[in-house]
Amino acid sequence: FVSKMISVPASALPRESSERADAGEVFLAFGRIFSGQLFPGQKMYVLSEAYDPSAPEAGGWQEVELSDVYLMMGRGLEALDSVSAGNVLAIGGLD
C-alpha cells in the first residue's frame, strides 16, 4: 500500500541506487508491505483516482517496473535487493 509520494534530493539516495544520479530530485513512493515481497525489476500496477473497480476495463491503472526498493531507517534510505512484509519502504521508479 503506497500512502504518499515524496520528493527527495538525488544526493540523499545511496550510491548504488539505479535512480538518476544526475537528477536534482527524484520521487519516491512511501508505503508499507502487508503481504509478500517487493524487489527491483518487479512489475506492479498503480491505480489512479480514476480507477473504478466495478469497471476495470475502463482504465485508470498503469503497469510499472520498480527501479529500486529502499528500507526507510529514520531519515536514511538503505537500498536492498528485496523488502518483505511488515516493513516501511520507499519505492523508486513510479514517477
Sequence and secondary structure as in RCSB ss.txt:
>XXXX:A:sequence
FVSKMISVPASALPRESSERADAGEVFLAFGRIFSGQLFPGQKMYVLSEAYDPSAPEAGGWQEVELSDVYLMMGR
GLEALDSVSAGNVLAIGGLD
>XXXX:A:secstr
 EEEEEEEEGGGS TT  S TTSSEEEEEEEE  SSEE TT EEEEE TT  TT GGG  EEEEE  EEEEEETT
EEEEES EETT EEEEES  
